[in-house]
Amino acid sequence: MLEAILIVFVVVVALVSLAQLLLLGLLIYLVWKLKGIVSRVPSQVSPVLQSAQQTATAVQGTANFMATRAAGPLIRMLALIAATERFVQVLVGSRRRA
């Protein structure tokens, strides 16, 4: 009876060892693949960073254009309208202020 338990124990230990060996091989393979992927990353990151820089420059140009060509004149026009309205109120004698 003790001999049968010993044989079962040896078989179980052998199977566990085999499973560990397979897992170690899988781990080595995955690390090797990961090394290949990581080595390609810098060459793929550079174009993405360049594209992001171009986009940021375009957005900055658009914002500057909108500020100088659209928002600035609109603000000046609205300020002139408000000043004219207030001037007319003062001339007419209206004390109500909007």
Backbone hydrogen bonds, N-H to C=O, Kabsch-Sander energy under -0.5 kcal/mol:
donor,donor_aa,acceptor,acceptor_aa,energy
5,I,1,M,-1.8
6,L,2,L,-2.0
7,I,3,E,-2.0
8,V,4,A,-2.4
9,F,5,I,-2.5
10,V,6,L,-2.3
11,V,7,I,-2.4
12,V,8,V,-2.6
13,V,9,F,-2.6
14,A,10,V,-2.3
15,L,11,V,-2.5
16,V,12,V,-2.6
17,S,13,V,-2.5
18,L,14,A,-2.3
19,A,15,L,-2.5
20,Q,16,V,-2.4
21,L,17,S,-2.3
22,L,18,L,-2.4
23,L,19,A,-2.4
24,L,20,Q,-2.4
25,G,21,L,-2.3
26,L,22,L,-2.4
27,L,23,L,-2.5
28,I,24,L,-2.5
29,Y,25,G,-2.3
30,L,26,L,-2.5
31,V,27,L,-2.4
32,W,28,I,-2.1
33,K,29,Y,-2.3
34,L,30,L,-2.6
35,K,31,V,-2.2
36,G,32,W,-1.6
37,I,33,K,-2.1
38,V,34,L,-2.8
39,S,35,K,-1.9
40,R,36,G,-0.8
40,R,37,I,-0.8
41,V,37,I,-0.8
41,V,38,V,-0.6
44,Q,40,R,-1.0
44,Q,41,V,-1.0
45,V,41,V,-2.0
46,S,42,P,-1.5
48,V,44,Q,-0.8
49,L,45,V,-2.5
50,Q,46,S,-2.3
51,S,47,P,-2.3
52,A,48,V,-2.3
53,Q,49,L,-2.2
54,Q,50,Q,-2.3
55,T,51,S,-2.3
56,A,52,A,-2.4
57,T,53,Q,-2.2
58,A,54,Q,-2.3
59,V,55,T,-2.5
60,Q,56,A,-2.3
61,G,57,T,-2.3
62,T,58,A,-2.4
63,A,59,V,-2.6
64,N,60,Q,-2.4
65,F,61,G,-2.5
66,M,62,T,-2.7
67,A,63,A,-2.2
68,T,64,N,-2.4
69,R,65,F,-3.1
70,A,65,F,-0.5
70,A,66,M,-1.4
71,A,66,M,-3.3
72,G,67,A,-1.6
74,L,70,A,-1.7
75,I,71,A,-2.7
76,R,72,G,-2.4
77,M,73,P,-2.5
78,L,74,L,-2.5
79,A,75,I,-2.4
80,L,76,R,-2.3
81,I,77,M,-2.4
82,A,78,L,-2.4
83,A,79,A,-2.5
84,T,80,L,-2.6
85,E,81,I,-2.6
86,R,82,A,-2.3
87,F,83,A,-2.4
88,V,84,T,-2.5
89,Q,85,E,-2.1
90,V,86,R,-2.3
91,L,87,F,-2.4
92,V,88,V,-2.4
93,G,89,Q,-1.6
94,S,89,Q,-2.0
